[in-house]
Each structure stands twice: as structure tokens, then as C-alpha cells.
Amino acid sequence: MASQAPRKERNDRAVEPYIYLVPAFIVFSLFTFWPFIRTIYRSMFLTDNRGIEAVFVGLKNYTDLFTSSSFQNSLLVTAQYVAMVLVFGVTFGFLTALLCNTKFPGLRFFSTVYAMPMAVASSGIALVFNIMLNQNIGVLNQLLGTDIAWLADPKWALLSVAFLTGWLNSGINFLYFSAGLANIDQSLYESASVDGAGSWNKFTHITLPSLKPILFFVIVVNIINAFQSFGQIRILTKGGPGESTNVIVYDIYRNAFENFRFGLGSAESVILFAIIALLTLVMFKFQTKGEK
């Protein structure tokens, strides 16, 4: 009996951590896992206007998508949009973090200003940009002396929305890069100065290599966020003009909630998940090879 008591106590200790995970598992099951399973299930059906599965069609929704010129266009538009958002967001965040890494009057004020976009709702700032980019009364055309329909011209609409999204992402990117720069050992710069290294050599051989983990994290997060952009596109362009800003997320919304083709929208959601998961895996694979 004496030997069984310690064994029972060890078993209880081994099980106890998993008991604390049960509430989190229940929440994830109800609001993440189950909706995802239902989305996969619904993607194999034709649905009625209420989204209830009516006719089983197997993979027909997927084949219809990949043979659809509209969906193929949305893939191309999404790729262009994600690339532009990544360039704008990472560049703005990195440059402002570098600027605030030096001492100058008003540093805290400017740090607050540069981080401000992370506190602004995308829908709210989209309404502001909608006025700023207006062809007739917009402040941007007045400042530049131009007459460009930023949101109504297919050549400029996607760039305009991507710029807005990149600026919104730059606030959190600024904080990430600022934290990374603050953690770099200053003795490395002092040693480089003693060896006669200039500012550019310090940047390329100390700053950038030290920020690689932060940069990788920022790129992954920005890509995922860009793929999920919806509010600003809904408010500014509604996927137009034509289909020039019809990214996958907005195409999902249009198919499901405007055309009531919930099965097709679910299939697009599964494809979007697969694209993001594949890109993330590839980036982690390259990151692992780079570390080796």
C-alpha cells in the first residue's frame, strides 16, 4: 500500500497539467476547430440561401474555382497585394525604428506617432483615406497637383489599398524592430568602431544579422495579415474597379454573402488556408536552412 501511494501521486501530477488545458481546448474546439471542419464539409456541397447543405457535389466547387477566370484573377491580385503590403509595411516599420534608435529631441513623441497605426481600426482609417484619395476634393491630389482617380482607376486602386494596409501594419512592425534594435549588444558597435568600420559596415554586418529572427517573424505575420485583409477593401473599392482589387478574402465574401454560394465560398476559404499554411511552412523551411 505504501508503494502504491507515491505511484498514484506521480500519476496525478502527470495528469494535472492536461486538466488545466481542458478549458482552452474546449474554447478552441468550439470557435476554431469545429468551424474549420464545418467549412471543409460545406465546401463539398451546393447550399441554399441560408447556407444549409443541399446537394453533395464532392470536389466540384474546387474544380469550378480553378477553372474560373475570376478566381484565377483573384489569386494574381492577392499575390500582388500581399507583396506590396509586405514591402510598404516592413519598410516603414524598419526605417522608423532605425530613426528612433538614435537620440534626438522629441524621441518619445515621434515613437508614439510611428506606433500609432497599430491602434487605429482599419475600417475607420479607410473612411479617412476614402476622402483623402477622392479625385475631386482629396488632399493628395491637391498636394501633388494631380487629377488621379486613386480608387476608381485600376492602375492605382490596388496600390492605394496596399499602401494603406502597409501603413496600418507599420505601427506594430515599428515596435518589433525597435525591440530587436534595443537588444543588440552595443559593445559590438564599439568594437567595430575600433576596427575602423563605417556606418554602412556596421549596418550590414551587425544590425541586419542581429535582426534576422525579428525580420523573419515580421515577414510571416505581415504576409498572413495581408492575406486576411477585408475591411479596407470593402470600404474603399468593394473589389473594384472591375476586379482589380478583388483579393481572395473579398471574393469569398462576395460568393458567400452576395451570391449566396456558400459552398463555393467555403472551398475558397479552404484554398486560402492551404496557401497560407504552405507559404508559412516554406518560409520556416528556409529559415531552418539559413540557421544551419
C-alpha angles and dihedrals in degrees: 000000000000091000093049094056096062089044091053090047091052091050091051091051090050093051098041098078091054091053089061089054094057097085092049091046091051092051092048091046093052099042105027116017099039096046089048092051090047090051091054090047094049092048088071094057142069107233137203124240091278093057094250115145110254111162127023110228102164112211095348093109089056094048090047090053097049091048092047116103089207093057092044088053091049090054091053093045091048092051091051092045094049091048093051094045090050093051095046097042098044094042095049093045094047097046094048091047090052090049093052091046088077126070117253137140114283094021095146092048093052092044089056091048093050092049093046098092091069089064095051121091113237092228093052096049090044089062089052092048090048088065095038092053096044109131095225107032102015117127093222094063090044092052094045095039090233136129101216123151093221095182100028099049115081089216093060107024098081092043091051094051091044091051090052092049092046090052091050090052093046093077096063090037088056090056093048094050092043090055090048093049092048091055095055111110107248091209087073091062091045091052091048090051090052089052090052099253116160129221094269093050090049090050096049099038102034113017101042097042090048091051096049096103092047091045092052091050092048092050093051094048093046093050092051092047092048092053089053097050113132117132098065093045092048092052101038107036112356088222093307171146084084102321097314093122098028098128120180096262092053091045088054090053092047095049095044105036104024102034095027092228094139094164091056091045090050091051089052089050091054091048091049090051090050092050093050093044092049093048091048092050091049092050092049089048092054090045091054092049090049092054091051 
